[in-house]
Structures are given as C-alpha cells and as structure tokens.
Amino acid sequence: MTSPMKLFEYIDSARPIVATDIPSVLEILKDRFNSLISPVNDSRKLSENIRCLLLNPSLCQELVQNALQDIKKYTWDTRVQSISRLIFEAM
C-alpha cells in the first residue's frame, strides 16, 4: 500500500473528504461510501462534489462515519497483527 499518510489525518479530523481519483487515494477512499471522488482533471465534478456536501449534511455525516470505521483497518496494531498472522501461517 502506498497511501498518503496525511489521508489518515484528514479522515481522523472527522470532516467529509473530497478527493481526486489518484491510485494511492483509491486504496483507502471509496466514492459515495467514505468520500466523494472526482477525476483528476475534472474541476466541474470537483465543484459538484463540494456543492453536494454543502447541500447534504446527512451525506457528510454518513461519509465521515464510514471513513472513521474504515481507517480502523489501517492502524499500526492492525498491520502488526496481519503481518504476524502471515508469518505464523508460513511456518
């Protein structure tokens, strides 16, 4: 995984995320589940996504809650457990 570390800080801030569809971001973010995703060079879609959040507080809350649940899969403890499990299965 090559996801940007700042992304986890953004999620942890409990604010809805609007991002572009770069591969490292898409490893974590899912459009309309935990964020709103715009194509990289599509400023119109980006502005539509921002407007959508401004007009839909319930969507904002849903995206935030889903993102906060999702990042639990990426904690250091979770990573250590996954790696340990792989090592023990290989033995």
N, C-alpha and C positions, 0 to 999 in steps of 0.2 A: 504494500500500500504506500502511496506517495502523497497522501492527502495533506494539504497545508495545515500546519498545527494551529494557525490563527483561527481556522474554521471552528475548532472546538471551543475556543474562547468566545467566538461570536454566538455559537449555539448556547453556551453557558450563560450568556448575558440575558437570555430569555426574551429575545426580540425576534420577530419574524425575519427570515432571510430571503433576500432576492439575490440570485447569483447567476453567473453565466455557465454555459454547459461545457466547461473545460473538463477533461477526463479525471483529473485528480479530485475535483469537487464532486463529480458524479459518483465517485466511490462512496461518498457519505450521503450526499443530498439526493432526494427523490422528489421530482416535481409534483406539486399538489399534495404531498404527504408530509414532508418536513421542511419544505421551502417552495419558492416559485423559481423556476429556471427559465432563463432567456438564452436564445442563441447568441454566440459571442458578438457578432457584428449587427445585431438587430436592436437598435435603440428604441424603435417603436414598441417592440414586445417588452423590453425592459421597462419603459414608461407605463405600459398597460399593466404589468405585474405590480408596479409600485402603486398605481392608482387602485388596483384591485384590493390591495391590502388596506389602503386608506379608507375604502368604502365598506370593508368587511371585517369588523373587529372579531367576529366569531371565527372566521378563517384564520386570522392572525393567531388567536389563542390555540386553535387546533394544530397549526403548523409548529408553534412553539412547543406544545406538549409532546407532539410526536418526535420532534428533534431532541428534546431533553431525554426522552425514553431511548431513542436510538443511540445517543452518544455513550450510554452505559456499556455498549458492546465494544467500545474503543478505549476503555480505561487501561492504565498500566497493569492493574491487577488482573483484568480480564485477559490481556495479552499474555501475561506470565502464565496464567492457567492454561491457555490454549497451547502455548509452546511446550509447557511441561507435559501436557497430555500427549502431544505429538512425540515427544522424546520417549515417554514411557510406553507408548504403543509400538514404537520402533524397536524396543528392547526385546 
